[in-house]
Amino acid sequence: MRLLTVGVFALAGLIFVTSFNTARGTNIRTDTALLKLSDLIRDRSHKNGELDEANSALRKKVEALAERDDGSTEAEDAKLGALEKSAGTKPISGPSVSVTLDDAPPDATAKLPGYPEPHPNDLVIHQQDLQAVVNALWKGGAKGIEVMGQRLISTSAVRCVGNTLILQGRVYSPPYNVTAVGDQEKLKQALAESPEIQNYMLYVNAYGLGWKVEDAGKTKLDGYSGTVDLHYAKPAS
């Protein structure tokens, strides 16, 4: 699982370098090597998804066996359950808010007077846009957040290569959906008050980037099923 995740990020970096080189005189959209790399990344992403599902099923079996008789007291079980809930490894349900971000049409032009014609980078969703939404929802008191159906935990990293999202070893294309469970009014207020999102809204109004915020009713977010091991650098001996 870890090797596949590392492989996805390595290939994503290779696509970025290849894009830079081919952009100096080659049509990127018809470059065969780049297309093959993109297909390979999506294949690895699909396999990572299958491994996530298998890992989740095994974890449920282990938890079921552990619950039979692990020698713990009710108080200890309650404390562990609360910690698992806070860590995001347990399902959570409640009223929720859904946020959808999308690229603007490729032929978009300035819709407001005084704005220049858009650069291609003005028409796509960037990493900082998704991060701004996630950060605002946490600030608004979200009890749990999903991005593209994947539960976020403290070690989750929202990363983009171009306008492609790489999240926990899997690859996604826009539109991007973010769902948060919590007080709906506080969540929407936090989104509206975020300076980063206010800046994003300038591009929504000027160039037509996609933006939708809506109450999603009572929603269940599955618990995070991936590895929770921490990895850190070690000094050379």
C-alpha positions as a LaTeX table, in Angstrom:
\begin{tabular}{lrrr}
\hline
Residue & $x$ (\AA) & $y$ (\AA) & $z$ (\AA) \\
\hline
Met1 & 0.00 & 0.00 & 0.00 \\
Arg2 & 2.75 & 2.45 & 0.99 \\
Leu3 & 4.80 & 1.63 & $-2.08$ \\
Leu4 & 1.81 & 2.26 & $-4.36$ \\
Thr5 & 1.14 & 5.62 & $-2.69$ \\
Val6 & 4.78 & 6.66 & $-3.11$ \\
Gly7 & 4.60 & 5.52 & $-6.71$ \\
Val8 & 1.55 & 7.70 & $-7.40$ \\
Phe9 & 3.30 & 10.83 & $-6.08$ \\
Ala10 & 6.50 & 10.01 & $-7.97$ \\
Leu11 & 4.59 & 9.60 & $-11.23$ \\
Ala12 & 2.68 & 12.82 & $-10.56$ \\
Gly13 & 5.97 & 14.66 & $-10.21$ \\
Leu14 & 7.18 & 13.12 & $-13.46$ \\
Ile15 & 4.05 & 14.35 & $-15.25$ \\
Phe16 & 4.71 & 17.87 & $-13.97$ \\
Val17 & 8.28 & 17.84 & $-15.30$ \\
Thr18 & 7.17 & 16.32 & $-18.61$ \\
Ser19 & 4.47 & 18.97 & $-18.96$ \\
Phe20 & 7.01 & 21.74 & $-18.42$ \\
Asn21 & 9.38 & 20.34 & $-21.03$ \\
Thr22 & 6.77 & 19.62 & $-23.68$ \\
Ala23 & 5.14 & 23.01 & $-23.23$ \\
Arg24 & 8.18 & 24.64 & $-24.85$ \\
Gly25 & 7.15 & 23.59 & $-28.32$ \\
Thr26 & 5.11 & 20.39 & $-28.21$ \\
Asn27 & 1.36 & 20.03 & $-28.02$ \\
Ile28 & 0.84 & 18.60 & $-24.53$ \\
Arg29 & $-2.68$ & 17.41 & $-25.31$ \\
Thr30 & $-1.43$ & 15.02 & $-28.00$ \\
Asp31 & 1.82 & 13.91 & $-26.38$ \\
Thr32 & 1.69 & 10.09 & $-26.29$ \\
Ala33 & 4.19 & 9.65 & $-23.45$ \\
Leu34 & 2.26 & 12.02 & $-21.21$ \\
Leu35 & $-1.00$ & 10.24 & $-21.92$ \\
Lys36 & 0.57 & 6.89 & $-21.06$ \\
Leu37 & 1.86 & 8.28 & $-17.76$ \\
Ser38 & $-1.57$ & 9.67 & $-16.96$ \\
Asp39 & $-3.15$ & 6.29 & $-17.65$ \\
Leu40 & $-0.57$ & 4.61 & $-15.41$ \\
Ile41 & $-1.29$ & 6.99 & $-12.53$ \\
Arg42 & $-5.01$ & 6.34 & $-12.81$ \\
Asp43 & $-4.37$ & 2.60 & $-12.87$ \\
Arg44 & $-2.31$ & 2.86 & $-9.67$ \\
Ser45 & $-5.04$ & 5.01 & $-8.15$ \\
His46 & $-7.63$ & 2.33 & $-8.93$ \\
Lys47 & $-5.44$ & $-0.35$ & $-7.34$ \\
Asn48 & $-4.94$ & 1.83 & $-4.27$ \\
Gly49 & $-8.71$ & 2.11 & $-3.99$ \\
Glu50 & $-9.05$ & $-1.67$ & $-4.09$ \\
Leu51 & $-6.36$ & $-2.03$ & $-1.41$ \\
Asp52 & $-8.16$ & 0.56 & 0.75 \\
Glu53 & $-11.34$ & $-1.50$ & 0.55 \\
Ala54 & $-9.50$ & $-4.71$ & 1.42 \\
Asn55 & $-7.71$ & $-2.99$ & 4.31 \\
Ser56 & $-11.03$ & $-1.66$ & 5.62 \\
Ala57 & $-12.60$ & $-5.11$ & 5.53 \\
Leu58 & $-9.64$ & $-6.63$ & 7.40 \\
Arg59 & $-9.74$ & $-3.86$ & 9.99 \\
Lys60 & $-13.42$ & $-4.55$ & 10.66 \\
Lys61 & $-12.66$ & $-8.24$ & 11.18 \\
Val62 & $-9.84$ & $-7.41$ & 13.60 \\
Glu63 & $-12.08$ & $-5.01$ & 15.53 \\
Ala64 & $-14.84$ & $-7.61$ & 15.70 \\
Leu65 & $-12.40$ & $-10.19$ & 17.13 \\
Ala66 & $-10.98$ & $-7.66$ & 19.59 \\
Glu67 & $-14.46$ & $-6.77$ & 20.85 \\
Arg68 & $-15.15$ & $-10.38$ & 21.86 \\
Asp69 & $-12.93$ & $-10.24$ & 24.91 \\
Asp70 & $-9.88$ & $-7.98$ & 25.07 \\
Gly71 & $-9.79$ & $-7.75$ & 28.87 \\
Ser72 & $-10.62$ & $-4.03$ & 28.94 \\
Thr73 & $-13.16$ & $-2.36$ & 31.22 \\
Glu74 & $-16.23$ & $-0.45$ & 30.02 \\
Ala75 & $-14.55$ & 2.83 & 30.97 \\
Glu76 & $-11.49$ & 1.95 & 28.91 \\
Asp77 & $-13.67$ & 0.95 & 25.96 \\
Ala78 & $-15.55$ & 4.26 & 26.18 \\
Lys79 & $-12.28$ & 6.22 & 26.27 \\
Leu80 & $-10.92$ & 4.32 & 23.28 \\
Gly81 & $-14.16$ & 4.88 & 21.35 \\
Ala82 & $-14.00$ & 8.62 & 21.99 \\
Leu83 & $-10.38$ & 8.74 & 20.81 \\
Glu84 & $-11.21$ & 6.78 & 17.64 \\
Lys85 & $-14.10$ & 9.14 & 16.92 \\
Ser86 & $-11.86$ & 12.20 & 17.35 \\
Ala87 & $-9.19$ & 10.61 & 15.16 \\
Gly88 & $-11.68$ & 10.07 & 12.34 \\
Thr89 & $-11.44$ & 6.28 & 12.23 \\
Lys90 & $-15.06$ & 5.79 & 13.28 \\
Pro91 & $-18.19$ & 6.70 & 11.26 \\
Ile92 & $-19.97$ & 9.91 & 12.15 \\
Ser93 & $-23.39$ & 11.22 & 11.16 \\
Gly94 & $-25.32$ & 14.45 & 11.52 \\
Pro95 & $-26.44$ & 17.58 & 9.65 \\
Ser96 & $-23.97$ & 18.51 & 6.95 \\
Val97 & $-22.89$ & 21.07 & 4.37 \\
Ser98 & $-21.72$ & 20.18 & 0.87 \\
Val99 & $-19.29$ & 22.35 & $-1.11$ \\
Thr100 & $-18.60$ & 21.79 & $-4.82$ \\
Leu101 & $-15.77$ & 23.45 & $-6.76$ \\
Asp102 & $-15.30$ & 23.16 & $-10.51$ \\
Asp103 & $-13.16$ & 24.51 & $-13.34$ \\
Ala104 & $-14.49$ & 27.33 & $-15.48$ \\
Pro105 & $-15.31$ & 26.65 & $-19.15$ \\
Pro106 & $-12.06$ & 26.61 & $-21.17$ \\
Asp107 & $-13.40$ & 29.41 & $-23.41$ \\
Ala108 & $-14.42$ & 31.63 & $-20.49$ \\
Thr109 & $-13.95$ & 35.38 & $-20.81$ \\
Ala110 & $-14.05$ & 38.19 & $-18.26$ \\
Lys111 & $-17.63$ & 38.72 & $-17.07$ \\
Leu112 & $-17.00$ & 41.89 & $-15.08$ \\
Pro113 & $-15.73$ & 45.24 & $-16.37$ \\
Gly114 & $-12.16$ & 46.09 & $-15.49$ \\
Tyr115 & $-10.99$ & 42.48 & $-15.34$ \\
Pro116 & $-8.38$ & 41.27 & $-17.88$ \\
Glu117 & $-8.96$ & 38.28 & $-20.10$ \\
Pro118 & $-8.20$ & 35.16 & $-18.06$ \\
His119 & $-4.95$ & 33.25 & $-18.04$ \\
Pro120 & $-5.42$ & 29.44 & $-18.20$ \\
Asn121 & $-4.45$ & 29.21 & $-14.51$ \\
Asp122 & $-7.37$ & 31.51 & $-13.66$ \\
Leu123 & $-9.85$ & 28.94 & $-14.97$ \\
Val124 & $-8.93$ & 25.86 & $-12.92$ \\
Ile125 & $-9.22$ & 24.75 & $-9.29$ \\
His126 & $-5.92$ & 24.88 & $-7.43$ \\
Gln127 & $-4.64$ & 23.18 & $-4.31$ \\
Gln128 & $-5.00$ & 26.34 & $-2.24$ \\
Asp129 & $-8.70$ & 26.57 & $-3.17$ \\
Leu130 & $-9.47$ & 23.10 & $-1.79$ \\
Gln131 & $-7.28$ & 23.72 & 1.24 \\
Ala132 & $-9.13$ & 26.97 & 1.93 \\
Val133 & $-12.47$ & 25.15 & 1.96 \\
Val134 & $-11.21$ & 22.37 & 4.25 \\
Asn135 & $-9.54$ & 24.84 & 6.65 \\
Ala136 & $-12.65$ & 27.02 & 6.81 \\
Leu137 & $-14.88$ & 24.03 & 7.58 \\
Trp138 & $-12.58$ & 22.89 & 10.39 \\
Lys139 & $-12.61$ & 26.44 & 11.74 \\
Gly140 & $-16.40$ & 26.38 & 11.57 \\
Gly141 & $-16.48$ & 23.43 & 13.96 \\
Ala142 & $-16.79$ & 20.50 & 11.55 \\
Lys143 & $-16.93$ & 17.19 & 13.40 \\
Gly144 & $-15.77$ & 15.32 & 10.31 \\
Ile145 & $-14.91$ & 16.10 & 6.67 \\
Glu146 & $-14.87$ & 14.05 & 3.48 \\
Val147 & $-13.23$ & 15.07 & 0.21 \\
Met148 & $-14.40$ & 13.07 & $-2.81$ \\
Gly149 & $-15.84$ & 10.47 & $-0.44$ \\
Gln150 & $-12.58$ & 10.02 & 1.51 \\
Arg151 & $-12.57$ & 10.84 & 5.21 \\
Leu152 & $-9.88$ & 13.29 & 6.27 \\
Ile153 & $-7.75$ & 12.77 & 9.37 \\
Ser154 & $-4.96$ & 14.81 & 10.95 \\
Thr155 & $-2.33$ & 13.40 & 8.58 \\
Ser156 & $-4.38$ & 13.81 & 5.38 \\
Ala157 & $-2.80$ & 16.06 & 2.74 \\
Val158 & $-4.85$ & 17.74 & 0.00 \\
Arg159 & $-2.42$ & 18.00 & $-2.93$ \\
Cys160 & $-2.93$ & 18.95 & $-6.57$ \\
Val161 & $-0.81$ & 18.49 & $-9.69$ \\
Gly162 & $-2.23$ & 20.95 & $-12.20$ \\
Asn163 & $-5.96$ & 20.63 & $-11.70$ \\
Thr164 & $-5.78$ & 16.96 & $-10.65$ \\
Leu165 & $-6.28$ & 16.10 & $-6.98$ \\
Ile166 & $-4.13$ & 13.41 & $-5.34$ \\
Leu167 & $-5.59$ & 12.41 & $-2.00$ \\
Gln168 & $-4.38$ & 9.49 & 0.11 \\
Gly169 & $-2.99$ & 7.63 & $-2.90$ \\
Arg170 & $-5.95$ & 8.16 & $-5.23$ \\
Val171 & $-6.43$ & 10.56 & $-8.16$ \\
Tyr172 & $-9.48$ & 12.73 & $-8.85$ \\
Ser173 & $-10.55$ & 15.28 & $-11.48$ \\
Pro174 & $-12.98$ & 18.18 & $-10.99$ \\
Pro175 & $-15.65$ & 18.83 & $-9.98$ \\
Tyr176 & $-14.49$ & 18.38 & $-6.41$ \\
Asn177 & $-16.94$ & 17.75 & $-3.58$ \\
Val178 & $-16.28$ & 18.44 & 0.10 \\
Thr179 & $-18.79$ & 17.35 & 2.74 \\
Ala180 & $-18.63$ & 18.39 & 6.40 \\
Val181 & $-20.77$ & 17.24 & 9.34 \\
Gly182 & $-21.50$ & 19.90 & 11.93 \\
Asp183 & $-23.62$ & 22.97 & 12.64 \\
Gln184 & $-24.73$ & 24.02 & 9.17 \\
Glu185 & $-25.02$ & 27.75 & 9.89 \\
Lys186 & $-21.59$ & 27.92 & 11.55 \\
Leu187 & $-20.01$ & 25.98 & 8.70 \\
Lys188 & $-21.50$ & 28.29 & 6.06 \\
Gln189 & $-20.53$ & 31.36 & 8.07 \\
Ala190 & $-16.93$ & 30.15 & 8.30 \\
Leu191 & $-16.85$ & 29.66 & 4.52 \\
Ala192 & $-18.22$ & 33.16 & 3.93 \\
Glu193 & $-15.72$ & 34.77 & 6.33 \\
Ser194 & $-12.62$ & 33.03 & 4.96 \\
Pro195 & $-10.32$ & 35.61 & 3.23 \\
Glu196 & $-8.99$ & 32.88 & 0.93 \\
Ile197 & $-12.48$ & 31.91 & $-0.19$ \\
Gln198 & $-13.43$ & 35.57 & $-0.62$ \\
Asn199 & $-10.50$ & 35.84 & $-3.04$ \\
Tyr200 & $-11.67$ & 32.66 & $-4.81$ \\
Met201 & $-15.12$ & 34.21 & $-5.19$ \\
Leu202 & $-13.60$ & 37.04 & $-7.22$ \\
Tyr203 & $-12.64$ & 34.45 & $-9.85$ \\
Val204 & $-16.05$ & 32.80 & $-9.57$ \\
Asn205 & $-17.76$ & 36.09 & $-10.40$ \\
Ala206 & $-15.21$ & 37.27 & $-12.98$ \\
Tyr207 & $-14.46$ & 34.06 & $-14.90$ \\
Gly208 & $-17.11$ & 31.50 & $-13.98$ \\
Leu209 & $-15.27$ & 29.08 & $-11.70$ \\
Gly210 & $-17.74$ & 26.63 & $-10.19$ \\
Trp211 & $-18.92$ & 27.18 & $-6.61$ \\
Lys212 & $-21.91$ & 25.67 & $-4.82$ \\
Val213 & $-22.66$ & 25.52 & $-1.10$ \\
Glu214 & $-25.76$ & 23.71 & 0.08 \\
Asp215 & $-27.25$ & 22.01 & 3.12 \\
Ala216 & $-26.92$ & 18.27 & 2.60 \\
Gly217 & $-29.26$ & 17.11 & 5.37 \\
Lys218 & $-28.23$ & 14.29 & 7.69 \\
Thr219 & $-25.14$ & 12.60 & 6.28 \\
Lys220 & $-23.05$ & 9.64 & 7.41 \\
Leu221 & $-19.29$ & 9.88 & 6.92 \\
Asp222 & $-17.46$ & 6.56 & 6.96 \\
Gly223 & $-14.41$ & 6.22 & 9.18 \\
Tyr224 & $-10.95$ & 6.55 & 7.68 \\
Ser225 & $-9.81$ & 3.06 & 6.64 \\
Gly226 & $-6.20$ & 3.66 & 5.57 \\
Thr227 & $-3.01$ & 3.35 & 7.59 \\
Val228 & $-2.56$ & 5.72 & 10.52 \\
Asp229 & 1.14 & 5.07 & 11.01 \\
Leu230 & 3.30 & 8.18 & 11.29 \\
His231 & 6.41 & 8.39 & 9.11 \\
Tyr232 & 9.24 & 10.79 & 9.84 \\
Ala233 & 12.83 & 11.40 & 8.85 \\
Lys234 & 15.65 & 9.89 & 10.88 \\
Pro235 & 19.19 & 11.28 & 11.15 \\
Ala236 & 21.83 & 9.30 & 9.32 \\
Ser237 & 24.00 & 7.18 & 11.58 \\
\hline
\end{tabular}
